[in-house]
Structure formats: structure tokens, C-alpha cells
Amino acid sequence: MFADRCRQVMEENEMNAPTSPAVDTPAPNLAALFFDRVSKSAEKEAFRYLHTGRWVSATWQQTAERVEPLAAGLLELGIEPEQRIGIVSATRYEWILADLAVMCAGAATTTVYANTNVADTAYILADSGSRIVFAENADQLAKLTARRAELPDVAKVVLFDGAADGDWVITLDDLAELGAKHLLDHPSCVRETADAISPEQLATLIYTSGTTGRPKGVRLSHGAWVYEGATVHAIHLLGEQDLQLLWLPLAHAFGKVLIAAQLACGFRSAVDGRVDKIVENTAVVQPTFMAAAPRTFEKAYARILTPNRKRAAPPPGCSTGRSQSGLRWTVAAGPGSTSRGECGCSTRSSTAWCSAKSVGCSAAASGSSCPAPHR
């Protein structure tokens, strides 16, 4: 009886579910989507990232000039279609470069959170059969070194920050140098590899948390990511004029959706995965949007409402309220100037898009300015 009722409810839900609009996918795979974006927006800004404490800028063309040698370096190391390549790192510009290089080489990214413990890091890389691993720094490398005996498939570790050891470990620049040499003999190898990737080809393995046993890899195809990006583009939610503050873990599916959306829509991203710097970065970067779980915006709402944690009333010039769609704010940004906006998310949703001004209004009111990024 219970099973019959469950089946009836499922059928009713399917009948009443709204139909999704048809979405045309602009490319067969993420690599092609990336190169299409480079072609369309070559000299436009793509990313901002911190270098020696300063925000610097990279255009789409400059990004491609870094990605292509890295992809060719992976091919030089013998990487074949759908072979897994791990990334063990926090969110940063190099994470994106590595992931795009993996996509352009026809391989598949295995994502590992930077705070994953030694045992689970080794398990995920071994279970996925990862052949190469991008590691952020010495701390992440130490996890791999401690369990090297459990990682027989890992032929090379590529460090974002740190020095090579002349054997197992090379740097990101070393990989790019290998790729540059490979491109001299095979100038079209990366583009040809990208053209050969089918929508069904494996692009990403994202592992579950392991709360119901050992972590399990979820297979996600190129076509799935391209569709995600195309859907965001189709609803005209974001455009080339937008600037994102990207801090979400790129090891999570939502983070990878943001990459796919950026390739499809052409907006810019300022990248810094340090959660404790979100408010500070918002004031400096002044993005038009950021993405996060609703709880993040609830914390921001509380911070705006009670900045000193002691008084219950909003500070002078700052009023907050709620709309049917989420949070609404009004903030005095300076003499005679008021910033108003509305968060377009539901607190019951698992993910949310919101104007970053809702997070940075207190900092903006202090007169912080955004210096022009350096290229």
C-alpha cells in the first residue's frame, strides 16, 4: 500500500512539474566552449586574482595562452582521453587554469577539497585512478607524500606553489615548459584534442562526503556542464558586464557550474577562495554578483543588521527587510548616496545568486574604493 502511494505521488509530481524551456547548447564540450569564448572576447577581462597582495587582471586571450601549454604538457606526459587528473587545492586562479587544461587535454578532473584529510585524499585519488595531481602547496603535497605507496597510478605531482624535486614533483611552470616544447612539434594538438571530445565524454569526478560509507565518485560529462552554462545564459541572468567575486570551493559542483556559466556568458571573475576575506574583497572588488549557499547571505544580513553584535537596531542609514524573494536592503553609501537592492534567492534553496552589495554595504559605507586591476 505504501509503495503504491509513493508511486502515485511521484506520478502526480511528474504530471504537475513545469516544463523546462529548450536550451540550445553552444558547444559539444567545455574545451570548445572555452575556445569559443576566447575567440569572442579575446581582449576582454576574464579573471582577476591576487599576486603579491595586489589584484591583477588577465584577459581571455592571456588565459588561453596559459591554458594551452599546460594542456599540451599533459599530452606530453602521455595523458589519454578520460584519464583522471586530480586537483587538491583551495579556490584560486591556478585551479581554474588547471581544470581548463585538463578539459582541453580531453582528460577528466578529480576534485579534492583542500581541507580533506590525508586518508580520504589518498583514497579519492587512488579510487579514481588519477594519473597526475595538481597540488596547491607543500601542505597538500605532504598528504600525497605520506601515502605515496597507495598512489601507484600517480606519475607526477604539479605544484602551484613550491619547488620541484627533480623526480615526482614538478611546478606549474615546468608543465607549461613541457607543453611549449610539445607544441613546437605538434602545434595543433590541443585544438584537435578538443575538437574530438564528445558531449558524453567524462569531464569531472566529484566525490561525495562519505557520510554513508567511503566517498563515491559522481561522473559528470562535458555535455552536462555545457548545458548548465547554456541554461544560465539562456535566462539572461548574467552578461559580459558582470563581475563575480568567486570564493566557493571549485571542488564542489556549484563551483564548477560557475566556471561553465562564465564560459557561456563571458562575465568576469575575481578569484579568492579565502572565506575570511569575503567582506574585505567585496569592498575592494565591488562585484555585481556572488554565489553562495543561503546561509552565507543570512550571516551577511545579520552582520549588516548588528555590525557591533550588541545593538538590535540597524545602524544609522541602514535599514533591512524581507521580500517574497529573499532579503532586501537599503544602505547609505555616503553623503547623499543610497544603495538599494534585493537578493533574488529563497532561503529554502540549496544555492543562491545575490548581488554582492548586500555583503559589502558596511565596508562600502566606509568609503573603500576599488583600485584598477593591473594586467
C-alpha positions, 0 to 999 in steps of 0.5 A: 500500500505504501509503495503504491502511494509513493508511486502515485505521488511521484506520478502526480509530481511528474504530471504537475512539474513545469516544463523546462524551456529548450536550451540550445547548447553552444558547444559539444564540450567545455574545451570548445566552449572555452575556445569559443569564448576566447575567440569572442572576447579575446581582449576582454577581462576574464579573471582577476586574482591576487599576486603579491597582495595586489589584484591583477587582471588577465584577459581571455586571450592571456588565459588561453595562452596559459591554458594551452601549454599546460594542456599540451604538457599533459599530452606530453606526459602521455595523458589519454582521453578520460584519464583522471587528473586530480586537483587538491587545492583551495579556490584560486586562479591556478585551479581554474587554469588547471581544470581548463587544461585538463578539459582541453587535454580531453582528460577528466578532473578529480576534485579534492577539497583542500581541507580533506584529510590525508586518508580520504585524499589518498583514497579519492585519488587512488579510487579514481585512478588519477594519473597526475595531481595538481597540488596547491602547496607543500601542505597538500603535497605532504598528504600525497607524500605520506601515502605515496605507496597507495598512489601507484597510478600517480606519475607526477605531482604539479605544484602551484606553489613550491619547488620541484624535486627533480623526480615526482614533483614538478611546478606549474611552470615546468608543465607549461615548459613541457607543453611549449616544447610539445607544441613546437612539434605538434602545434595543433594538438590541443585544438584537435584534442578538443575538437574530438571530445564528445558531449558524453565524454567524462569531464569531472569526478566529484566525490561525495562526503562519505557520510554513508560509507567511503566517498563515491565518485559522481561522473559528470560529462562535458555535455552536462556542464555545457548545458548548465552554462547554456541554461544560465545564459539562456535566462539572461541572468548574467552578461559580459558586464558582470563581475563575480567575486568567486570564493566557493570551493571549485571542488564542489559542483556549484563551483564548477557550474560557475566556471561553465556559466562564465564560459557561456556568458563571458562575465568576469571573475575575481578569484579568492577562495579565502572565506575570511576575506569575503567582506574585505574583497567585496569592498575592494572588488565591488562585484555585481554578483556572488554565489553562495549557499543561503546561509552565507547571505543570512550571516551577511544580513545579520552582520549588516543588521548588528555590525557591533553584535550588541545593538538590535537596531540597524545602524544609522542609514541602514535599514533591512527587510524581507521580500517574497524573494529573499532579503532586501536592503537599503544602505547609505553609501555616503553623503547623499548616496543610497544603495538599494537592492534585493537578493533574488534567492529563497532561503529554502534553496540549496544555492543562491545568486545575490548581488554582492552589495548586500555583503559589502554595504558596511565596508562600502559605507566606509568609503573603500574604493576599488583600485584598477586591476593591473594586467 
